Structures are given as structure tokens and as C-alpha cells.
Amino acid sequence: MSRFIEKTKRFWIFFIELVMCGFFGWLYEIIAGFVVNGRLENRGFLHLPVCLIYGVFSLTVAKIFKREKHKPTPVFFGSMAVVTVMEYISSVIIEAVLGKRLWDYSRWIFNFQGRVSLISSVIFG
């Protein structure tokens, strides 16, 4: 019985972390949109105050760099690289599946195909 409880506990911790990271990603999107565009826009694809992609990316990076957490420079640059690749792949898949782009960095300097940008990569790092 305690094994079931432990697995359930781990699931809920993972779920709460996923939702929290997604919420903070949504909040970042709202604030960034306001700063760039001067108006508030709901950036959540799910029509909730959660951008799930931020939760998935955050937990993936946390898992990858778990043992390196006391080395901020490699974690920062490693996170930048991992998230940039994940963002590019996600953009291609989302566009293929949904037929539209959920984000576009074409107006940003140092962008690649409007899917990723050096500026966003530094922010995510």
C-alpha cells in the first residue's frame, strides 16, 4: 500500500510543478506581451492561465541538469541550448498538426525562421 501512496504522491508533485511552471510561463507571456505591444492579451493556447509548453520545458530542463544545479554557467547555457532545440521542434510539430503558428519571432533580431530567437533563448536560459 505504501508503494501506491508513494507513486501517487510523486505524480501529484509532478503535476503541481507542471501546472505552476505553466502558470509562470503564462504570466511571463502576459507581461512580455504588455511590454512589447502595450496591451494585455491572453496568450494561453488552452484558454487557461497556463502555457503548458513552459511546464514541459521547465521540468525537462530540471531533469536534465539535476546533477549540475550547483554549476550555474553550464546550466544556463545548457538550458538555452536544450530549450531552443525543443522550441524549434515544437514549433514545427504544432504548425504541422494545427496548421498555424502559436508564436513568431520574425520581427525579432537574431531569429531563425521566426521559430526561435537568440533573445528568447537567453530569457529561457
C-alpha positions in Angstrom: 0.0 0.0 0.0 2.8 2.4 0.8 4.3 1.9 -2.7 1.0 3.1 -4.2 0.9 6.1 -1.9 4.5 7.0 -2.9 3.7 6.7 -6.6 0.6 8.8 -6.1 2.5 11.4 -4.2 5.2 11.6 -6.9 2.5 12.0 -9.6 0.8 14.9 -7.8 4.1 16.6 -7.1 5.0 16.4 -10.8 1.5 17.6 -11.8 1.6 20.6 -9.4 5.1 21.5 -10.6 3.9 21.2 -14.3 1.0 23.5 -13.6 3.0 26.0 -11.6 5.7 26.3 -14.3 2.9 26.6 -16.9 1.3 29.4 -14.9 4.5 31.3 -14.5 5.1 30.9 -18.3 1.7 32.2 -19.0 2.4 35.2 -16.6 5.7 35.8 -18.4 3.8 35.8 -21.8 1.2 38.3 -20.5 3.8 40.6 -19.1 6.1 40.4 -22.2 3.1 40.9 -24.5 2.1 44.0 -22.5 5.7 45.4 -22.6 6.1 44.8 -26.3 2.6 45.5 -27.6 1.3 47.9 -24.9 -1.8 45.8 -24.3 -2.9 42.8 -22.3 -3.5 39.6 -24.4 -4.4 36.2 -23.2 -1.5 34.1 -24.6 -2.7 30.7 -23.3 -3.5 28.2 -26.0 -5.6 26.2 -23.6 -7.8 29.2 -22.7 -6.5 28.8 -19.1 -3.9 30.8 -17.2 -1.4 28.1 -18.1 1.1 27.7 -21.1 1.7 24.0 -20.8 4.8 24.2 -23.0 6.6 26.1 -20.3 5.8 23.4 -17.8 7.1 20.7 -20.0 10.2 22.5 -21.0 11.0 23.6 -17.4 10.6 20.1 -16.0 12.6 18.6 -18.8 15.5 21.1 -18.2 15.3 20.5 -14.4 15.6 16.7 -15.0 18.5 17.0 -17.5 20.5 19.4 -15.3 19.5 18.0 -11.9 23.1 16.9 -11.0 24.6 20.2 -12.3 22.4 22.5 -10.3 25.4 24.0 -8.4 27.1 25.0 -11.7 25.1 28.0 -12.9 27.1 28.8 -16.1 26.9 25.3 -17.7 23.2 25.0 -16.6 22.4 28.4 -18.1 24.0 27.7 -21.5 22.9 24.1 -21.5 19.3 25.2 -20.7 19.5 27.7 -23.5 20.5 25.1 -26.0 18.0 22.5 -24.9 15.1 24.8 -24.8 16.0 26.4 -28.1 16.0 22.9 -29.8 12.8 22.0 -28.0 11.1 25.2 -29.0 12.1 24.8 -32.7 10.9 21.2 -32.8 7.7 22.1 -31.0 7.0 25.0 -33.4 7.4 22.7 -36.4 5.2 20.0 -34.9 2.5 22.4 -33.7 2.4 24.1 -37.1 2.1 20.7 -38.9 -0.6 19.5 -36.6 -2.7 22.7 -36.1 -1.8 24.5 -39.3 -0.9 27.7 -37.5 2.0 29.2 -35.6 1.4 29.9 -31.9 4.5 32.2 -31.8 6.5 34.1 -34.3 9.8 35.8 -33.7 10.3 37.0 -37.3 10.3 40.7 -36.1 13.0 39.9 -33.5 16.7 40.3 -34.3 18.8 37.1 -34.4 15.8 34.8 -35.1 15.8 31.6 -37.2 12.8 31.1 -39.4 10.8 33.1 -36.9 10.6 29.9 -34.7 13.4 30.6 -32.3 15.3 33.7 -31.3 18.6 34.4 -29.5 16.8 36.8 -27.2 14.1 34.3 -26.2 16.8 31.6 -25.8 18.7 33.9 -23.3 15.4 34.6 -21.5 14.6 30.9 -21.2 18.2 30.1 -20.2 
